[in-house]
Amino acid sequence: YLIGGTCTAGCVMGSAAHINAVRFIGVKDCTGAVLDPAMAFAMVQSIETLELRVKKMSDNAKELAFLEKHPKVERVVATGLASHPQADLCKKYLKLPNGLFSLYLKGDAKTCCAFMNKMQLALRAVSLGKTHTLANHPASMTHSTYTKEEREKSGIADNLVRVSVGCEDIRDIIEDF
């Protein structure tokens, strides 16, 4: 569970052996996964507006899907589009399309960076799920230490921009894109 890009927390479910392995070996030793009381309280408070935020992000992402037909866009991969490679599964399992999508621009890494540098509203960040619209270019950000061949093997193209659509007014988001 992510609260406004501030904290990540969750729970582990499974057999006692699995839970103990995660509890005593994995999570505890690797991440120090113990929430302080203030963060736990903030997370509980944020649950009250979670449905509203997710709905707004989903609605905004549906509106932003017009980019699929933009002449400078190669393709868009979004759970709300009929063109999604797993559209049938998305319809079956998702109540709403999510606010995350992949945008493949016609061009290369320089094209993506120039596109992102022109954005005024969307923040350049690798976090996902905040109330602000975020964009990142994995080839030069999260996966910059990998070779081009390694990135391509993992499906990370140089012309990929990942977007987490936020809760801003959709007219502002569209104008930014």
C-alpha positions in Angstrom: 0.0 0.0 0.0 1.4 3.4 -1.0 0.4 6.6 0.7 1.0 9.6 -1.5 4.5 8.5 -2.5 5.5 8.9 1.2 5.5 5.4 2.5 5.2 1.8 1.3 3.8 -0.8 3.6 1.8 -4.0 3.4 1.2 -7.4 4.8 2.4 -10.9 4.2 0.0 -13.8 3.9 0.8 -17.5 3.5 1.9 -20.5 5.5 3.5 -20.0 8.9 6.8 -21.1 7.4 6.6 -18.5 4.6 5.5 -15.7 7.0 8.4 -16.5 9.4 10.9 -16.6 6.5 9.8 -13.1 5.4 9.4 -11.8 8.9 12.7 -13.0 10.4 15.0 -13.2 7.4 13.7 -11.2 4.4 11.8 -8.1 5.4 13.3 -7.4 8.8 16.9 -7.8 7.8 16.7 -6.2 4.4 14.3 -3.3 4.9 13.8 -2.7 8.6 10.1 -2.9 7.9 8.7 -1.5 11.1 6.3 1.5 10.8 6.4 4.2 13.4 3.0 5.1 15.0 2.7 8.4 13.1 3.1 6.8 9.7 0.7 4.0 10.6 -1.8 6.7 11.6 -1.3 8.6 8.3 -1.8 5.4 6.3 -5.1 4.6 8.1 -6.3 8.2 7.5 -5.4 8.0 3.8 -7.5 4.9 3.3 -10.6 7.2 3.7 -9.9 8.9 0.4 -8.2 6.0 -1.5 -11.3 5.2 -3.6 -11.7 8.8 -4.6 -8.1 9.2 -5.6 -8.0 5.9 -7.6 -11.2 6.9 -9.4 -9.9 10.3 -10.4 -6.6 8.8 -11.6 -8.5 6.3 -13.6 -10.8 8.9 -15.2 -7.8 11.1 -16.0 -5.9 8.2 -17.6 -8.9 7.4 -19.8 -9.0 11.0 -21.0 -5.3 11.0 -21.6 -5.6 7.9 -23.8 -6.1 10.2 -26.8 -2.3 10.1 -27.0 -2.7 6.7 -28.6 -3.7 8.5 -31.8 -1.2 11.4 -31.6 1.2 11.6 -34.6 4.3 11.7 -32.4 3.3 8.6 -30.4 4.3 5.1 -31.6 1.9 3.4 -29.1 0.4 3.5 -25.7 0.0 0.6 -23.3 -2.7 1.3 -20.8 -5.2 -1.1 -19.1 -8.2 0.9 -20.2 -7.4 0.6 -23.9 -8.8 -2.1 -26.2 -5.3 -2.2 -27.7 -3.7 -3.4 -24.4 -2.1 -6.8 -25.0 -4.1 -8.3 -22.1 -7.3 -6.3 -22.6 -9.6 -9.3 -21.8 -7.8 -9.9 -18.5 -8.0 -6.2 -17.6 -11.7 -6.1 -18.2 -12.2 -9.3 -16.2 -10.1 -8.4 -13.2 -10.0 -4.6 -12.9 -13.0 -2.6 -11.8 -11.4 0.5 -13.3 -8.4 0.9 -15.6 -5.5 2.1 -13.5 -3.7 5.4 -13.8 -0.4 3.9 -15.0 0.6 3.6 -18.6 3.5 3.3 -21.0 4.0 5.8 -23.7 6.3 5.0 -26.6 7.2 8.1 -28.5 8.4 8.1 -32.1 12.1 8.8 -31.7 14.8 7.9 -29.2 16.0 8.7 -25.7 16.7 12.3 -26.7 13.2 12.7 -27.9 11.8 11.4 -24.6 14.0 13.7 -22.5 13.1 16.7 -24.7 9.4 15.8 -24.3 9.7 15.5 -20.5 11.8 18.7 -20.2 8.9 20.7 -21.7 6.4 19.4 -19.1 5.3 22.0 -16.6 2.8 20.1 -14.6 4.0 16.5 -14.6 6.9 15.9 -12.2 9.9 13.9 -13.3 10.0 11.1 -10.8 10.3 7.3 -10.5 7.6 7.0 -7.8 4.1 5.8 -8.8 0.7 6.4 -7.3 1.1 9.9 -6.0 -1.7 12.5 -6.5 0.5 14.4 -8.8 1.1 13.3 -12.4 4.6 11.8 -12.7 6.6 10.8 -15.7 9.9 8.9 -16.0 12.2 7.8 -18.7 13.4 4.4 -17.5 16.4 4.2 -20.0 17.9 7.3 -18.4 16.5 7.1 -14.9 15.6 3.8 -13.2 17.5 1.5 -15.6 20.3 3.8 -16.7 23.0 1.5 -15.3 21.9 -1.3 -17.7 23.3 -1.6 -21.2 20.9 -1.0 -24.1 20.9 -4.7 -24.8 19.9 -5.6 -21.2 17.2 -3.0 -21.2 15.8 -4.2 -24.5 15.8 -7.8 -23.3 13.6 -6.6 -20.4 11.3 -4.7 -22.7 12.6 -1.3 -21.8 13.0 0.7 -25.0 14.8 3.9 -25.3 11.6 5.6 -26.5 9.6 4.5 -23.4 8.1 7.1 -21.0 6.2 5.7 -18.0 3.4 7.8 -16.7 1.5 7.8 -13.4 -1.5 10.0 -14.0 -2.5 12.1 -11.0 -5.6 13.8 -9.7 -5.1 17.3 -11.2 -7.7 18.8 -13.5 -7.6 16.7 -16.7 -7.5 19.9 -18.9 -4.2 20.8 -17.2 -2.8 17.3 -17.7 -3.8 17.2 -21.4 -2.3 20.6 -22.0 1.0 19.5 -20.4 1.2 16.4 -22.6 
